[in-house]
Amino acid sequence: MNIKKASEPTDIIWENRHFTQSKRNKRKIVVLFLITVILTISAIGMSYLEVLSNSAKNKFATRSCGGFKNLYSGIEGKKKWEDEAVRSFLVNQAYKKNHEKEHYDGTMECFCKD
């Protein structure tokens, strides 16, 4: 026979005494299910964003911009660089609109970094 000391009456939440153990277990299962669904959706979302991020990294590969800075030096060169960057952007937008592969050559990336 197991004998335990009774709880103090102030330790008992009297409003919850009508909940049976089966009702508590059902609620636990529902909560665990909801947590699992939320975590799964979050994991899928993070995976999608990682793929999207990697796609952008591959499209805009890191380039050494030193050559561009030397090529487009001075005020005239800076204006020409800006024109080339805008042209590169517009051409690639047209490719994207026609569902063709975009061709970024680094002109726009390095101009925006500078």
Secondary structure, 3 states (H helix, E strand, C coil): CCCCCCCCHHHCCHHHCCCCHHHHHHHHHHHHHHHHHHHHHHHHHHHHHHHHHHHHHHHCCCCCCHHHHHHCCHHHHHHHHHHHHHHHHHHHHHHHHCCCCCCCCCHHHHHHHC
